[in-house]
Amino acid sequence: MDDRFMNDEIVKYSVSIAGHRTSISLEKAFWTLFQDIALKQGKSLNALITEIDERRNGNLSSAVRLFVLQAVLDGTLPLPSTTDNPPS
């Protein structure tokens, strides 16, 4: 498994939902993949966060994790292979 995705440190990220500033707490790997999804969809991070916020039932951080997981499972966001960035 790629060691870049094994760091479980939680980091707080500032975001804006419909103009309201808030923060979410995510592992760096989820945040990185979330950024990749936003880029691939041509959306700002805040626009994508707002979309997720409008559809969520529970905690926003959990909703973002589930959104990323769904993108990976659907194949719309393939995980980087371990050969993409071989260890130094």
Secondary structure by P-SEA (a helix, b strand, c coil): ccccccccbbbbbbbbcccccbbbbbcaaaaaaaaaaaaaacccaaaaaaaaaacccccaaaaaaaaaaaaaaacccccccccccccc
